[in-house]
Amino acid sequence: MKIAFLTAGGIAPCLSAAIGALIEKYNTLAPQADMIGYLNGYRGLLLGKSIQFPQSAKSRFDILYDFGGSPIGNSRVKLTNADDCEKRGYVDNGESPLKVAADQLTRDRVNILHTIGGDDTNTMAAHLSSYLKENGYDLTVVGLPKTVDNDVFPITQTLGAWTAAEQGAIFFENIANENTTSTRQLIIHEIMGRNCGWLTAQTAYNYRERMKQRNFFPELLIDQQRWDIDAVYIPEKDFNFHTEIDRLRGKMDEKDGVNIFLSEGAGLDTIVREMEAKSENIPRDAFGHVRLDEINPGQWFAKQFATELNAEKVLVQKSGYFARSAKPNQKDLDLIKKSSFFGAEKALNKESGVAGLDDSNNSELNLIDFDRIKGGKPFDASINWYQTLLNDIGQQ
């Protein structure tokens, strides 16, 4: 038996550990199995580039629990976009990437393929799994759901997201000390999350919970208020820019600084309204969608708020790469192991799908049909802990 591993998309604090967990489980279920890893995701599969896992990996799998990233690398490749795959040199002119991938798996004599990634990775796995089945290939595909955004339908909790939120909070514990470098300082903590605010909200919550465990010294101007969060902006909740300016101006006058947690996709409607009011050109793609990368929300908010708040110093800091590159914390590692062990069992039963906590099954671990996997799952901003956070910081 041969088992193959593939990690794809952006990295998250679970990829290396998920490979380790799968190896650990297969040590019991299929100890004689050969294992390979396709290098840099679907790119390696299309190009036939892989590595044979040494026997030592079966006894030293626990080392993988101690590292972030992925030992076999990632990439973003869409198997259903033949033109792009051809342009990148992954397939020849006129070839079907799905067929090339399926043929490579056959040549490598792979029986089980584990795809570890987000909605795009597992959507590609769905297409690949369907192609394999429709064309008589005898191969099982089992995915594991990772993404720091926690925005995959119908996954209750994606692997790596808890760790990313914890690491983002730790990141800001240091950045918050920058409030001592200037008067009237504006600090914006920009956090990953183009369409979903879960990571920003959870990071803010974690930061405030950690802050409650610290000892402050207000008599020496180390006042908890100065280190606290003053606003949290997420894509799911629009806000009135001018109302917020009035509120934050009071905060700036009171404590000589303002700290904002901003999801990178937040406030898009606000930005567009303000740009339209100033008759500024709004960059859009062929589908009419606003080009978020060209607007750069962190810098836009920094510019607008700095002027209105009369800030003397402005600092925009992004915790994304710091957070997503971490090794998993214990809570995440427990979920990674639980999901991986379950996925390995299902794979040996020749059942394909994504092993994850299923919203439609009381958040219990389930093998979810690939067809049910899709991105764009929003954060529920009405949830009690988030509403309590907003109330505590005086934000409506």
C-alpha positions as CSV (number, residue, x, y, z in Angstrom):
1,M,0.0,0.0,0.0
2,K,1.2,3.5,-0.8
3,I,-0.1,6.7,0.9
4,A,0.6,10.1,-0.5
5,F,0.4,13.5,1.2
6,L,-0.2,16.9,-0.4
7,T,-0.4,20.3,1.3
8,A,-1.6,23.4,-0.6
9,G,-2.8,27.0,-0.4
10,G,-1.4,29.3,2.3
11,I,0.2,27.8,5.3
12,A,-1.5,27.4,8.7
13,P,-0.4,26.1,12.1
14,C,-1.4,22.6,11.3
15,L,0.2,21.3,8.1
16,S,3.3,19.8,9.4
17,A,1.5,18.4,12.5
18,A,-1.3,16.9,10.3
19,I,1.3,14.9,8.4
20,G,2.8,13.8,11.7
21,A,-0.6,12.8,13.0
22,L,-1.4,10.8,9.9
23,I,1.9,9.0,10.1
24,E,1.3,8.2,13.8
25,K,-2.1,6.7,13.0
26,Y,-0.9,4.7,10.0
27,N,1.9,3.2,12.2
28,T,-0.9,1.3,13.9
29,L,-3.4,0.8,11.0
30,A,-1.0,0.1,8.1
31,P,2.6,-0.1,9.5
32,Q,4.0,-1.6,6.3
33,A,2.7,1.2,4.0
34,D,5.0,3.3,1.9
35,M,4.6,7.0,2.1
36,I,5.4,9.8,-0.3
37,G,4.9,13.6,-0.3
38,Y,4.1,15.6,-3.4
39,L,6.3,18.7,-3.3
40,N,4.6,22.1,-3.3
41,G,1.0,20.9,-3.5
42,Y,-0.7,20.2,-6.8
43,R,2.3,21.6,-8.6
44,G,4.3,18.6,-7.5
45,L,1.6,16.2,-8.4
46,L,1.3,17.6,-12.0
47,L,5.1,17.6,-12.5
48,G,5.6,14.3,-10.8
49,K,7.8,15.7,-8.1
50,S,7.7,13.9,-4.8
51,I,9.8,12.6,-2.0
52,Q,9.8,9.2,-0.4
53,F,9.3,9.4,3.3
54,P,12.2,7.6,5.1
55,Q,11.5,4.8,7.6
56,S,12.8,7.1,10.3
57,A,9.7,9.3,9.7
58,K,7.6,6.5,11.2
59,S,9.5,6.7,14.5
60,R,10.2,10.4,14.6
61,F,6.8,11.7,13.5
62,D,6.4,13.7,16.7
63,I,9.1,16.1,15.5
64,L,6.5,17.4,13.0
65,Y,4.3,18.5,15.9
66,D,6.9,21.0,16.9
67,F,7.1,22.9,13.6
68,G,4.9,25.3,11.6
69,G,4.7,25.4,7.8
70,S,4.9,22.3,5.7
71,P,7.9,20.1,5.2
72,I,6.7,19.2,1.7
73,G,5.8,22.8,0.6
74,N,2.7,24.5,-0.7
75,S,1.4,26.2,-3.8
76,R,-1.8,27.6,-5.3
77,V,-2.7,25.6,-8.4
78,K,-6.2,25.2,-9.8
79,L,-6.5,21.8,-11.5
80,T,-9.7,22.9,-13.4
81,N,-7.9,25.9,-15.0
82,A,-6.1,24.2,-17.8
83,D,-4.9,27.5,-19.4
84,D,-3.2,28.6,-16.2
85,C,-1.6,25.2,-15.6
86,E,-0.3,25.3,-19.2
87,K,1.0,28.8,-18.9
88,R,3.0,27.8,-15.8
89,G,4.4,24.8,-17.5
90,Y,2.7,22.2,-15.4
91,V,0.9,20.5,-18.3
92,D,1.5,20.4,-22.1
93,N,-0.7,22.2,-24.6
94,G,-4.1,20.6,-24.7
95,E,-3.6,18.3,-21.7
96,S,-6.2,18.0,-18.9
97,P,-4.6,18.8,-15.5
98,L,-7.0,16.4,-13.9
99,K,-6.0,13.6,-16.2
100,V,-2.3,14.4,-15.7
101,A,-2.8,14.3,-11.9
102,A,-4.7,11.1,-12.1
103,D,-2.1,9.4,-14.3
104,Q,0.7,10.5,-12.0
105,L,-1.0,9.0,-9.0
106,T,-1.4,5.8,-11.0
107,R,2.2,5.7,-12.1
108,D,3.2,6.3,-8.5
109,R,0.9,3.4,-7.4
110,V,-0.8,5.6,-4.8
111,N,-3.8,4.0,-3.0
112,I,-4.6,6.9,-0.7
113,L,-4.1,10.6,-1.2
114,H,-4.4,13.0,1.8
115,T,-5.0,16.6,0.8
116,I,-4.4,19.1,3.6
117,G,-5.7,22.6,2.8
118,G,-8.5,25.1,2.8
119,D,-11.6,25.3,0.6
120,D,-9.7,25.7,-2.6
121,T,-7.4,22.8,-1.9
122,N,-10.3,20.5,-1.0
123,T,-12.5,21.8,-3.9
124,M,-9.7,20.7,-6.2
125,A,-9.6,17.4,-4.3
126,A,-13.3,17.1,-5.0
127,H,-12.8,17.5,-8.7
128,L,-9.9,15.1,-8.6
129,S,-11.9,12.5,-6.6
130,S,-14.8,12.8,-9.0
131,Y,-12.5,12.4,-12.0
132,L,-10.8,9.4,-10.5
133,K,-14.2,7.7,-9.8
134,E,-15.7,8.5,-13.2
135,N,-12.7,7.2,-15.1
136,G,-12.2,4.0,-13.1
137,Y,-9.1,4.9,-11.1
138,D,-9.0,2.9,-7.8
139,L,-7.9,5.6,-5.4
140,T,-9.3,7.1,-2.2
141,V,-8.9,10.9,-1.4
142,V,-9.4,12.2,2.1
143,G,-8.9,15.9,2.9
144,L,-8.2,17.7,6.1
145,P,-9.6,21.3,6.5
146,K,-7.0,24.0,7.3
147,T,-7.3,27.8,7.2
148,V,-6.6,30.5,9.7
149,D,-9.7,32.4,8.6
150,N,-12.1,29.6,9.8
151,D,-14.3,30.3,6.9
152,V,-15.1,26.9,5.3
153,F,-18.6,25.5,4.9
154,P,-19.7,23.4,6.7
155,I,-16.6,23.1,9.0
156,T,-17.2,24.2,12.5
157,Q,-13.5,24.7,13.3
158,T,-10.7,24.6,10.8
159,L,-7.3,23.3,11.8
160,G,-4.8,25.9,12.7
161,A,-7.3,28.8,13.3
162,W,-7.1,28.6,17.1
163,T,-3.4,28.9,17.1
164,A,-3.4,31.8,14.7
165,A,-5.7,33.7,16.9
166,E,-3.5,33.0,19.9
167,Q,-0.4,34.0,18.1
168,G,-2.0,37.2,16.8
169,A,-2.8,38.2,20.4
170,I,0.8,37.5,21.5
171,F,2.0,39.6,18.5
172,F,0.0,42.6,19.7
173,E,1.2,42.3,23.3
174,N,4.5,43.5,22.0
175,I,3.1,46.0,19.5
176,A,0.9,47.6,22.1
177,N,4.0,48.8,23.9
178,E,4.6,51.1,21.0
179,N,2.0,53.4,22.7
180,T,4.8,54.6,24.9
181,T,6.9,56.0,22.0
182,S,4.7,59.0,21.2
183,T,1.7,61.1,22.3
184,R,-1.6,60.8,20.4
185,Q,-0.5,57.5,18.9
186,L,-2.7,55.5,16.5
187,I,-2.0,51.7,16.3
188,I,-3.7,49.6,13.7
189,H,-3.4,45.8,14.0
190,E,-4.3,44.4,10.6
191,I,-5.3,40.8,10.7
192,M,-5.9,38.2,7.9
193,G,-9.5,37.7,6.8
194,R,-10.6,39.1,3.5
195,N,-14.2,37.9,3.7
196,C,-14.5,36.5,7.3
197,G,-13.9,38.3,10.6
198,W,-13.5,35.3,12.8
199,L,-9.7,35.5,13.1
200,T,-9.9,39.2,14.0
201,A,-12.6,38.8,16.5
202,Q,-11.0,35.8,18.1
203,T,-7.6,37.5,18.2
204,A,-9.1,40.5,19.9
205,Y,-10.9,38.3,22.4
206,N,-7.7,36.4,23.2
207,Y,-5.7,39.5,23.6
208,R,-8.1,41.0,26.1
209,E,-8.3,37.7,28.0
210,R,-4.5,37.6,28.2
211,M,-4.4,41.3,29.2
212,K,-6.7,40.5,32.2
213,Q,-4.0,38.3,33.5
214,R,-1.3,41.0,33.5
215,N,-0.4,43.4,36.3
216,F,-0.6,47.1,35.4
217,F,0.9,50.1,37.2
218,P,-1.3,53.1,36.6
219,E,0.6,55.2,39.2
220,L,3.6,54.9,36.8
221,L,1.4,55.5,33.7
222,I,1.2,51.8,32.8
223,D,-2.5,52.0,32.7
224,Q,-4.6,49.1,31.3
225,Q,-6.7,51.5,29.3
226,R,-3.7,52.5,27.2
227,W,-3.1,48.8,26.3
228,D,-6.7,47.9,25.7
229,I,-8.5,47.7,22.3
230,D,-10.7,50.6,21.3
231,A,-12.3,49.2,18.1
232,V,-12.7,46.0,16.2
233,Y,-13.7,46.1,12.5
234,I,-14.7,43.0,10.6
235,P,-16.2,42.4,7.1
236,E,-19.5,41.1,8.5
237,K,-20.4,44.3,10.4
238,D,-20.5,47.7,8.6
239,F,-20.2,50.9,10.6
240,N,-20.7,54.6,10.3
241,F,-17.2,56.2,9.8
242,H,-18.2,59.6,11.2
243,T,-19.9,58.1,14.3
244,E,-16.8,56.1,15.0
245,I,-14.5,59.1,14.5
246,D,-16.5,61.0,17.2
247,R,-16.2,58.0,19.6
248,L,-12.5,57.4,19.0
249,R,-11.6,61.1,19.2
250,G,-12.9,60.9,22.8
251,K,-10.7,57.9,23.4
252,M,-7.7,59.6,22.0
253,D,-8.2,62.7,24.1
254,E,-8.8,60.6,27.2
255,K,-5.9,58.1,27.1
256,D,-3.5,59.7,24.5
257,G,-3.7,56.8,22.0
258,V,-6.1,54.5,20.1
259,N,-5.7,50.8,19.3
260,I,-7.7,49.3,16.5
261,F,-8.0,45.6,15.4
262,L,-8.8,45.5,11.7
263,S,-9.7,42.6,9.5
264,E,-8.1,43.1,6.1
265,G,-11.5,42.9,4.4
266,A,-13.3,45.1,6.9
267,G,-15.0,48.3,6.2
268,L,-15.0,47.9,2.4
269,D,-18.4,49.5,2.1
270,T,-17.2,52.3,4.3
271,I,-14.1,52.8,2.2
272,V,-16.1,52.8,-1.1
273,R,-18.6,55.3,0.3
274,E,-15.9,57.7,1.4
275,M,-14.1,57.3,-2.0
276,E,-17.3,57.9,-3.9
277,A,-18.0,61.0,-1.8
278,K,-14.6,62.4,-2.8
279,S,-15.1,61.4,-6.4
280,E,-12.1,59.1,-6.3
281,N,-11.7,56.2,-8.8
282,I,-12.6,52.8,-7.3
283,P,-10.5,50.0,-8.8
284,R,-12.6,47.0,-9.8
285,D,-12.0,43.7,-11.6
286,A,-13.8,42.3,-14.6
287,F,-16.6,41.0,-12.4
288,G,-17.1,44.4,-10.8
289,H,-15.6,43.4,-7.5
290,V,-13.5,46.0,-5.7
291,R,-9.8,45.3,-5.9
292,L,-9.1,45.0,-2.2
293,D,-5.3,44.7,-2.6
294,E,-5.2,48.0,-4.4
295,I,-7.2,49.9,-1.7
296,N,-5.0,48.4,1.1
297,P,-7.5,48.8,4.0
298,G,-4.9,49.1,6.8
299,Q,-3.2,52.0,5.2
300,W,-6.5,53.6,4.1
301,F,-7.9,53.4,7.6
302,A,-4.6,54.7,9.0
303,K,-4.7,57.8,6.7
304,Q,-8.4,58.6,7.4
305,F,-8.3,58.0,11.1
306,A,-4.9,59.8,11.6
307,T,-6.2,63.0,10.2
308,E,-9.5,63.0,12.0
309,L,-8.0,62.0,15.3
310,N,-5.1,64.4,15.0
311,A,-2.7,61.5,15.6
312,E,0.9,62.5,16.0
313,K,2.2,59.0,15.1
314,V,0.6,56.2,13.2
315,L,1.7,52.5,13.2
316,V,0.1,49.8,11.0
317,Q,1.3,46.3,11.9
318,K,0.2,43.0,10.2
319,S,0.4,39.8,12.3
320,G,-0.6,37.5,9.4
321,Y,2.7,35.8,8.6
322,F,3.7,35.7,12.3
323,A,0.4,33.9,13.2
324,R,0.0,31.5,10.3
325,S,3.6,30.3,10.6
326,A,3.4,29.1,14.2
327,K,3.4,25.5,15.3
328,P,0.0,24.4,16.7
329,N,-0.9,25.0,20.3
330,Q,-2.2,22.1,22.4
331,K,-5.9,22.8,21.6
332,D,-5.2,22.8,17.9
333,L,-2.9,19.8,18.1
334,D,-5.7,17.8,19.9
335,L,-8.1,18.6,17.0
336,I,-5.4,17.9,14.4
337,K,-4.8,14.4,15.8
338,K,-8.5,13.7,16.3
339,S,-9.3,14.7,12.7
340,S,-6.2,13.0,11.2
341,F,-6.8,9.7,13.0
342,F,-10.4,9.7,11.9
343,G,-9.4,10.5,8.3
344,A,-6.8,7.7,8.2
345,E,-9.5,5.2,9.4
346,K,-11.9,6.4,6.7
347,A,-9.3,6.3,4.0
348,L,-8.5,2.6,4.8
349,N,-12.2,1.9,4.4
350,K,-12.0,3.4,0.9
351,E,-14.2,6.3,1.9
352,S,-13.4,9.7,0.3
353,G,-14.3,13.1,1.7
354,V,-13.1,15.8,4.2
355,A,-12.5,14.8,7.8
356,G,-13.8,17.7,9.9
357,L,-16.2,19.0,12.6
358,D,-19.6,19.2,10.7
359,D,-22.0,22.1,11.4
360,S,-24.8,19.8,10.2
361,N,-23.9,17.1,12.6
362,N,-23.8,19.0,15.9
363,S,-20.2,19.9,15.2
364,E,-19.2,16.2,15.5
365,L,-16.4,14.7,13.6
366,N,-17.7,13.5,10.2
367,L,-16.4,12.5,6.8
368,I,-18.0,15.4,4.8
369,D,-18.7,14.9,1.1
370,F,-16.4,17.0,-1.0
371,D,-19.4,18.6,-2.8
372,R,-20.4,20.3,0.5
373,I,-17.1,22.0,0.9
374,K,-16.9,25.7,-0.1
375,G,-15.4,28.9,1.1
376,G,-16.9,32.2,2.2
377,K,-18.4,31.1,5.5
378,P,-19.0,34.3,7.5
379,F,-18.4,34.9,11.2
380,D,-21.5,35.1,13.3
381,A,-21.0,38.6,14.7
382,S,-24.1,38.2,17.0
383,I,-22.4,35.5,19.1
384,N,-22.4,36.4,22.8
385,W,-18.7,36.6,23.5
386,Y,-18.2,39.0,20.6
387,Q,-21.1,41.2,21.5
388,T,-19.8,41.3,25.1
389,L,-16.3,42.3,23.8
390,L,-17.8,45.2,21.8
391,N,-19.9,46.3,24.7
392,D,-16.8,46.3,27.0
393,I,-14.8,48.6,24.6
394,G,-17.8,50.9,24.0
395,Q,-18.3,50.0,20.4
396,Q,-21.8,49.4,18.9
